[in-house]
Amino acid sequence: MDPAELVEHLVRQGGVRGTDRWRALVVHAPGRLNLIGEHTDYNDGFVLPVAIDRGISIAFVPATDRHIALTLVADGRTAEVEIDAVGPPHGTWVDYVAGVAWALREAGAPMSGFRGVLAADLPAEAGLSSSAALELVVAWALGGGAPPLADRLALAKAAQRAENEYVGVACGLLDQFAVIFGVRDGAILLDCRSLEHRVIPIPAEVALLVCDAGVPRRLAASGYGRRRAECARAVEQIRSVAPRVASLRDVDVDALAAACDALDPIAFRRARHVVTENARVLAAAAALETGRLPELGALLAASHASLRDDFEASTPEVDRLVDSAQAAPGVIGARLTGGGFGGSVLALVASDAVGAFVDDVRRRYRTPDGSSPGLLRVAPADGAGLVAGARA
């Protein structure tokens, strides 16, 4: 939504008087698309996310009290949260608002309440990190249009803590990091152990498409937490023969083979996905930097096969959509993106073949309800922040 239109919604909703609309601010947080590197972040591995030009915006006026009142433009639902008396989670979207307020308070961040309206053009439950975008746009509003913690890495960790400890999703740092540190120029190669990162440019001839399989992704109710526990179990079993292993980041293919007899079959497959996925991330970044697009496509295909077979995080619908995308004209590569258990497929497509690709995928694939899949072209974008020129 145009920032000025969002301010007008705030005026109509009563968050600010029309004559005082100049007091309104607009903050925005992007969604993120992970090019490759699934379930590696919480295993201290490598990821390659990109912040995208779809996300969540809030028009608001700072309050003099510690009360949050946030209304969704789409349906009028409202979150009411007292910063100093958050209370227990309720299992709704309000938990992300309350969880961020709680985590920032725990981190000692200076903040105040606000009255605002929220609009999004980011599909929920599609594997595009709508949750992290919501967390960070709320954080910027709580900071009065500025990051409430000067150290943006600390802010990413606070938002992650909100999701881990308040909402109850044991996510890694990938999503929050990408939403804050995203850049318009490309993807970010992030080492989740050292947190060192660098930008990997995306060539102009490569288009990014998000293909919705029509299977909503709900991590809190999915196998995500179970997979994380299985990775931890794999580490414990590997330690019986290699005591210095702290995480799956410390294991390569040879070390995994050497520890094979110490691992139960499920733990072995989960570990094999993470170990091989880490190698694929580094190879994919190098392929992007040097323009070796066929190699990049092969790495995406191998990533999906590993997620499907070793990590068992895909679904039959997502697999069919990946097959459809991989067979479409102009495709460079396609795979499941996000934590899995539903959601979306990422397709890298030659920029001059997007139309033909979209038509072919819609001909080949139908969602579970029989409709055509949603296909959305996205582009790299900057991270969360105050929107310039937002006042009406």
Legacy VTK file of the C-alpha trace (Angstrom):
# vtk DataFile Version 3.0
C-alpha trace
ASCII
DATASET POLYDATA
POINTS 392 float
0.000 0.000 0.000
1.191 3.507 -0.793
2.466 5.115 2.450
0.202 8.151 2.043
-2.834 5.878 1.618
-1.843 3.994 4.752
-1.708 7.279 6.667
-5.209 8.065 5.395
-6.365 4.717 6.802
-4.869 5.736 10.120
-6.829 8.998 9.997
-10.087 7.194 9.181
-9.467 4.624 11.888
-9.076 7.413 14.423
-5.427 6.865 15.260
-4.695 10.512 14.478
-6.814 13.546 13.692
-6.826 14.620 10.075
-5.268 17.958 10.931
-2.445 16.120 12.748
-1.626 13.644 9.987
1.831 15.238 9.774
2.621 13.434 13.056
2.159 10.012 11.426
5.160 7.882 10.522
5.339 4.814 8.286
7.762 1.951 8.844
8.247 -1.068 6.612
9.847 -4.512 6.902
10.388 -6.780 3.894
9.712 -10.449 3.579
12.599 -12.722 2.754
13.194 -15.430 0.201
15.883 -17.992 0.924
17.721 -18.906 -2.256
19.343 -21.944 -0.639
20.254 -23.141 2.838
17.275 -24.668 4.642
17.524 -25.845 8.254
21.204 -24.916 8.295
20.825 -21.713 10.337
20.058 -23.354 13.678
22.862 -25.828 12.958
25.469 -23.005 12.789
25.708 -23.339 9.017
25.426 -21.156 5.924
22.369 -19.527 4.330
21.751 -17.344 1.270
18.614 -15.234 1.834
17.376 -12.163 -0.003
15.023 -9.512 1.381
12.239 -8.898 -1.137
10.128 -5.991 -2.336
7.012 -7.327 -0.616
6.439 -6.931 3.090
4.513 -5.322 5.937
4.032 -1.616 6.683
2.668 0.234 9.719
1.434 3.828 9.760
1.416 5.039 13.354
1.707 7.877 15.803
3.898 7.366 18.874
2.014 7.374 22.167
3.004 8.954 25.438
1.982 5.773 27.274
3.119 2.134 27.028
0.046 0.881 25.170
0.008 -0.599 21.657
-3.150 -0.458 19.546
-2.620 -1.911 16.063
-5.408 -2.504 13.530
-5.180 -4.619 10.379
-6.324 -2.712 7.300
-7.402 -5.959 5.623
-10.085 -7.011 8.108
-10.188 -4.556 11.016
-8.823 -6.929 13.642
-6.980 -5.110 16.412
-4.110 -5.988 18.711
-4.119 -4.341 22.148
-0.907 -4.868 24.114
0.447 -3.326 27.299
4.228 -3.231 26.992
4.746 -3.714 30.728
2.055 -6.375 31.161
2.217 -8.538 28.045
0.586 -11.643 29.503
0.653 -15.162 28.024
0.424 -15.918 24.282
-2.980 -16.609 22.734
-2.047 -18.486 19.570
-2.908 -15.627 17.180
-1.008 -13.006 15.171
-1.142 -10.743 18.228
1.496 -12.992 19.831
4.139 -11.617 17.462
3.321 -8.052 18.538
3.303 -8.953 22.224
6.386 -11.153 21.903
8.466 -8.358 20.385
7.390 -5.943 23.131
8.354 -8.544 25.736
11.728 -9.364 24.156
12.690 -5.717 23.694
11.744 -4.945 27.276
13.892 -7.872 28.417
16.762 -6.444 26.338
16.389 -3.053 28.021
15.389 -1.265 24.824
13.862 2.209 25.166
10.423 2.202 23.560
6.940 3.616 23.791
3.487 2.578 22.724
1.840 3.596 19.480
-1.497 3.743 17.668
-1.267 2.318 14.192
-2.666 0.477 11.205
-0.943 -2.369 9.400
-1.073 -3.413 5.752
0.785 -6.213 4.000
1.376 -7.378 0.462
3.281 -10.408 1.690
1.401 -13.713 1.597
1.104 -15.298 5.037
2.110 -18.931 5.622
3.935 -19.068 2.290
7.470 -19.500 3.579
8.375 -15.830 2.984
8.935 -14.981 6.646
5.847 -12.887 7.216
6.410 -13.549 10.927
9.880 -11.951 10.987
8.620 -9.027 8.902
5.841 -8.488 11.437
8.274 -8.705 14.337
10.659 -6.144 12.890
8.075 -3.648 11.650
6.555 -3.675 15.145
10.033 -3.172 16.611
10.585 -0.085 14.457
7.196 1.309 15.511
8.024 0.689 19.176
11.219 2.655 18.549
9.256 5.608 17.213
10.415 5.036 13.644
13.985 4.039 14.549
15.511 0.718 15.594
14.920 0.402 19.354
18.376 -1.154 19.722
21.287 0.628 18.044
23.017 -2.707 17.433
20.919 -4.207 14.652
22.348 -7.665 15.230
21.133 -7.448 18.831
17.749 -6.387 17.466
17.621 -9.408 15.165
18.416 -11.650 18.134
15.710 -10.002 20.242
13.138 -10.637 17.506
14.342 -14.229 17.245
13.951 -14.581 21.011
10.370 -13.321 20.720
9.592 -16.078 18.244
11.524 -18.785 20.102
10.480 -18.117 23.675
7.151 -16.297 23.426
5.484 -17.482 20.225
6.977 -20.951 20.543
8.657 -21.483 17.152
12.262 -22.671 17.480
13.518 -20.766 14.425
17.128 -19.823 13.756
18.370 -16.307 13.068
18.041 -16.466 9.269
14.697 -14.690 8.917
15.238 -11.819 11.309
18.773 -11.232 10.010
17.613 -11.071 6.396
14.717 -8.732 7.201
17.078 -6.268 8.927
20.216 -6.560 6.809
18.645 -7.013 3.359
20.112 -5.035 0.471
18.700 -3.925 -2.843
21.717 -5.300 -4.708
21.391 -9.001 -4.043
21.393 -11.873 -1.591
23.349 -12.178 1.654
25.731 -15.051 2.288
25.540 -15.459 6.066
27.699 -17.629 8.289
25.288 -18.411 11.127
28.120 -19.250 13.514
30.376 -16.206 13.135
27.593 -13.991 11.721
30.017 -12.775 9.073
28.166 -11.910 5.904
28.624 -10.424 2.471
26.442 -9.441 -0.445
26.204 -11.801 -3.412
24.929 -9.839 -6.445
22.053 -11.349 -8.416
22.535 -10.889 -12.181
19.937 -8.775 -13.983
19.161 -11.657 -16.312
17.886 -13.741 -13.356
14.304 -13.228 -12.153
13.059 -14.487 -8.791
9.587 -16.032 -8.703
7.623 -17.332 -5.750
5.196 -20.083 -6.680
2.487 -20.837 -4.103
1.673 -24.539 -3.817
-1.636 -23.787 -2.083
-0.581 -25.644 1.088
-0.299 -23.176 4.011
2.845 -23.472 6.084
2.393 -23.372 9.853
5.690 -24.007 11.593
4.391 -24.037 15.162
2.061 -26.925 14.301
4.374 -28.696 11.848
7.353 -30.985 12.067
9.783 -28.057 12.295
10.454 -28.464 16.014
10.781 -32.213 15.609
13.370 -31.788 12.852
15.372 -29.442 15.045
15.339 -32.013 17.834
16.422 -34.710 15.386
19.407 -32.577 14.344
20.351 -32.143 17.999
20.087 -35.905 18.468
22.377 -36.437 15.490
24.987 -34.160 17.091
24.841 -36.115 20.347
25.269 -39.411 18.525
28.184 -38.104 16.444
29.874 -36.884 19.635
30.138 -40.485 20.817
32.846 -40.974 18.181
33.926 -37.336 17.626
33.700 -35.506 20.989
34.799 -32.133 19.614
31.723 -31.752 17.387
29.638 -28.852 18.709
27.061 -28.735 15.919
26.439 -30.168 12.474
28.501 -27.268 11.120
31.555 -29.173 12.388
30.743 -32.252 10.294
31.657 -32.835 6.657
30.676 -35.717 4.395
33.699 -37.824 5.373
33.140 -37.263 9.109
29.482 -38.165 8.729
30.385 -41.389 6.952
32.849 -42.220 9.717
30.136 -41.722 12.335
27.448 -43.573 10.404
27.331 -46.594 12.731
26.718 -44.328 15.745
23.641 -42.727 14.198
20.107 -44.034 14.013
18.728 -43.958 10.436
16.579 -40.853 10.922
19.327 -38.859 12.619
21.735 -39.868 9.852
19.425 -38.619 7.098
18.747 -35.326 8.884
22.461 -34.795 9.396
23.237 -35.686 5.779
20.846 -32.999 4.574
22.447 -30.306 6.733
26.022 -31.318 5.895
25.408 -31.418 2.144
23.228 -28.287 2.207
26.032 -26.270 3.788
28.293 -27.255 0.902
25.570 -26.377 -1.601
25.146 -22.881 -0.149
28.806 -22.045 -0.618
28.810 -23.534 -4.111
25.635 -21.625 -5.036
27.110 -18.307 -3.882
30.191 -18.943 -5.999
28.061 -19.911 -9.004
26.017 -16.709 -8.700
29.128 -14.550 -8.433
30.661 -16.060 -11.548
27.483 -16.394 -13.621
27.528 -20.194 -13.756
23.746 -20.455 -13.887
23.397 -24.106 -14.996
25.499 -25.115 -11.987
23.270 -22.984 -9.761
20.189 -24.727 -11.132
21.663 -28.144 -10.402
22.400 -27.077 -6.827
18.791 -25.928 -6.331
17.521 -29.267 -7.640
19.845 -31.166 -5.304
18.702 -29.008 -2.377
15.074 -29.860 -3.030
15.816 -33.574 -3.382
17.643 -33.502 -0.050
14.788 -31.630 1.661
12.322 -34.128 0.206
14.198 -37.360 0.856
16.642 -36.808 3.724
14.897 -34.090 5.712
11.328 -35.080 4.767
10.194 -31.449 4.934
8.362 -31.300 1.616
4.818 -32.320 0.665
3.459 -34.126 -2.415
1.931 -30.862 -3.646
5.197 -28.956 -3.298
7.056 -31.777 -5.067
4.626 -31.623 -7.988
5.025 -27.863 -8.218
8.825 -28.161 -8.198
8.606 -30.734 -10.998
6.340 -28.396 -12.971
8.676 -25.454 -12.470
11.775 -27.448 -13.398
10.118 -28.474 -16.676
8.951 -24.972 -17.649
10.691 -22.838 -20.305
13.331 -20.405 -19.112
13.834 -22.051 -15.735
17.312 -21.949 -14.187
16.371 -23.908 -11.098
13.555 -24.495 -8.595
13.152 -25.865 -5.102
11.127 -25.668 -1.917
11.931 -22.469 -0.033
11.413 -21.788 3.660
11.190 -24.315 6.456
8.946 -26.629 4.476
5.788 -28.543 5.445
3.889 -26.547 2.822
4.458 -23.039 1.574
6.127 -21.946 -1.625
8.545 -22.920 -4.329
11.371 -20.645 -5.423
12.067 -20.519 -9.143
15.009 -18.740 -10.728
14.011 -17.891 -14.284
15.633 -16.112 -17.198
14.272 -12.569 -17.112
13.176 -12.650 -20.748
11.221 -15.896 -20.251
9.083 -15.047 -17.212
5.803 -14.879 -19.139
6.314 -18.240 -20.825
7.398 -19.796 -17.529
4.300 -18.561 -15.690
1.926 -19.772 -18.408
3.526 -23.201 -18.499
3.514 -23.710 -14.713
-0.140 -22.678 -14.498
-0.949 -25.197 -17.213
0.908 -28.013 -15.475
0.005 -27.510 -11.798
-3.217 -27.139 -9.846
-3.466 -26.474 -6.109
-5.360 -28.920 -3.865
-8.579 -26.935 -4.405
-8.162 -27.096 -8.184
-7.131 -23.493 -8.777
-4.085 -22.140 -10.592
-1.058 -21.496 -8.396
-0.193 -17.959 -7.450
3.084 -16.841 -9.002
4.719 -13.678 -7.756
7.818 -12.034 -9.204
9.923 -10.382 -6.509
13.154 -8.408 -6.437
15.877 -7.838 -3.830
15.077 -4.995 -1.427
16.578 -3.085 1.466
15.935 -4.158 5.031
13.478 -2.774 7.575
13.289 0.922 8.259
11.434 4.227 8.199
9.753 4.998 4.877
10.926 8.321 3.473
8.234 10.781 2.388
5.515 8.796 4.093
3.444 11.651 5.480
0.283 12.484 3.586
LINES 1 393
392 0 1 2 3 4 5 6 7 8 9 10 11 12 13 14 15 16 17 18 19 20 21 22 23 24 25 26 27 28 29 30 31 32 33 34 35 36 37 38 39 40 41 42 43 44 45 46 47 48 49 50 51 52 53 54 55 56 57 58 59 60 61 62 63 64 65 66 67 68 69 70 71 72 73 74 75 76 77 78 79 80 81 82 83 84 85 86 87 88 89 90 91 92 93 94 95 96 97 98 99 100 101 102 103 104 105 106 107 108 109 110 111 112 113 114 115 116 117 118 119 120 121 122 123 124 125 126 127 128 129 130 131 132 133 134 135 136 137 138 139 140 141 142 143 144 145 146 147 148 149 150 151 152 153 154 155 156 157 158 159 160 161 162 163 164 165 166 167 168 169 170 171 172 173 174 175 176 177 178 179 180 181 182 183 184 185 186 187 188 189 190 191 192 193 194 195 196 197 198 199 200 201 202 203 204 205 206 207 208 209 210 211 212 213 214 215 216 217 218 219 220 221 222 223 224 225 226 227 228 229 230 231 232 233 234 235 236 237 238 239 240 241 242 243 244 245 246 247 248 249 250 251 252 253 254 255 256 257 258 259 260 261 262 263 264 265 266 267 268 269 270 271 272 273 274 275 276 277 278 279 280 281 282 283 284 285 286 287 288 289 290 291 292 293 294 295 296 297 298 299 300 301 302 303 304 305 306 307 308 309 310 311 312 313 314 315 316 317 318 319 320 321 322 323 324 325 326 327 328 329 330 331 332 333 334 335 336 337 338 339 340 341 342 343 344 345 346 347 348 349 350 351 352 353 354 355 356 357 358 359 360 361 362 363 364 365 366 367 368 369 370 371 372 373 374 375 376 377 378 379 380 381 382 383 384 385 386 387 388 389 390 391
